[in-house]
Amino acid sequence: MDPQEPVKKRGASQARATLAGDTMEQPVELPEGMWEWVAKKARELWELRGWREGHDLQDWFDAEAVVMEEIRETCE
């Protein structure tokens, strides 16, 4: 895979992995609506933390962890 290849020609997950420095053989397929679900949870966490600025990336990672745990619990 050529890192210079335009992002439009590759899947978004694969493009993100390449931009992050990882190379993946198979892009990870996210469930429909996953991005919106994480975004909503990140906003909830931001509100719960008193709208603190400068922690948006941490809120996003925490939201991803919460959503992934919710998914795992529903699969059990």
One Martini backbone bead per residue (centre of mass of N, CA, C, O) as a GRO file, in nm:
protein
   76
    1MET     BB    1   0.096   0.037   0.024
    2ASP     BB    2   0.055   0.370  -0.055
    3PRO     BB    3   0.077   0.657   0.140
    4GLN     BB    4   0.018   0.858  -0.118
    5GLU     BB    5  -0.247   0.762  -0.151
    6PRO     BB    6  -0.546   0.849  -0.173
    7VAL     BB    7  -0.796   0.827   0.056
    8LYS     BB    8  -1.039   0.766  -0.139
    9LYS     BB    9  -0.911   0.477  -0.233
   10ARG     BB   10  -0.946   0.413   0.063
   11GLY     BB   11  -1.025   0.316   0.351
   12ALA     BB   12  -1.071   0.479   0.641
   13SER     BB   13  -0.938   0.275   0.834
   14GLN     BB   14  -0.680   0.240   0.668
   15ALA     BB   15  -0.595   0.534   0.664
   16ARG     BB   16  -0.567   0.571   0.969
   17ALA     BB   17  -0.354   0.353   1.012
   18THR     BB   18  -0.142   0.481   0.829
   19LEU     BB   19  -0.130   0.758   0.971
   20ALA     BB   20  -0.048   0.609   1.253
   21GLY     BB   21   0.175   0.376   1.139
   22ASP     BB   22   0.004   0.147   1.055
   23THR     BB   23  -0.023  -0.188   0.926
   24MET     BB   24  -0.288  -0.344   0.752
   25GLU     BB   25  -0.431  -0.605   0.601
   26GLN     BB   26  -0.713  -0.558   0.752
   27PRO     BB   27  -0.965  -0.373   0.789
   28VAL     BB   28  -1.163  -0.238   1.023
   29GLU     BB   29  -1.496  -0.301   1.091
   30LEU     BB   30  -1.749  -0.096   1.169
   31PRO     BB   31  -2.025  -0.039   1.298
   32GLU     BB   32  -2.301   0.101   1.246
   33GLY     BB   33  -2.274   0.410   1.419
   34MET     BB   34  -2.011   0.422   1.594
   35TRP     BB   35  -1.913   0.713   1.574
   36GLU     BB   36  -2.169   0.839   1.700
   37TRP     BB   37  -2.158   0.685   1.967
   38VAL     BB   38  -1.883   0.798   2.060
   39ALA     BB   39  -1.951   1.098   2.037
   40LYS     BB   40  -2.179   1.097   2.244
   41LYS     BB   41  -2.008   0.988   2.482
   42ALA     BB   42  -1.794   1.213   2.481
   43ARG     BB   43  -1.994   1.437   2.549
   44GLU     BB   44  -2.089   1.322   2.817
   45LEU     BB   45  -1.811   1.327   2.951
   46TRP     BB   46  -1.760   1.628   2.920
   47GLU     BB   47  -2.002   1.715   3.092
   48LEU     BB   48  -1.925   1.551   3.353
   49ARG     BB   49  -1.636   1.724   3.357
   50GLY     BB   50  -1.718   2.034   3.307
   51TRP     BB   51  -1.613   2.129   3.023
   52ARG     BB   52  -1.323   2.055   2.974
   53GLU     BB   53  -1.051   2.171   2.833
   54GLY     BB   54  -0.800   1.965   2.666
   55HIS     BB   55  -0.965   1.650   2.676
   56ASP     BB   56  -1.077   1.525   2.406
   57LEU     BB   57  -0.905   1.271   2.360
   58GLN     BB   58  -0.969   1.133   2.628
   59ASP     BB   59  -1.274   1.127   2.588
   60TRP     BB   60  -1.265   0.950   2.336
   61PHE     BB   61  -1.118   0.703   2.456
   62ASP     BB   62  -1.322   0.654   2.680
   63ALA     BB   63  -1.564   0.615   2.491
   64GLU     BB   64  -1.456   0.371   2.342
   65ALA     BB   65  -1.439   0.189   2.591
   66VAL     BB   66  -1.737   0.197   2.666
   67VAL     BB   67  -1.853   0.093   2.399
   68MET     BB   68  -1.696  -0.173   2.388
   69GLU     BB   69  -1.818  -0.281   2.652
   70GLU     BB   70  -2.113  -0.276   2.561
   71ILE     BB   71  -2.074  -0.472   2.329
   72ARG     BB   72  -1.960  -0.709   2.490
   73GLU     BB   73  -2.209  -0.744   2.678
   74THR     BB   74  -2.414  -0.811   2.438
   75CYS     BB   75  -2.241  -1.080   2.344
   76GLU     BB   76  -2.285  -1.265   2.618
   0.00000   0.00000   0.00000
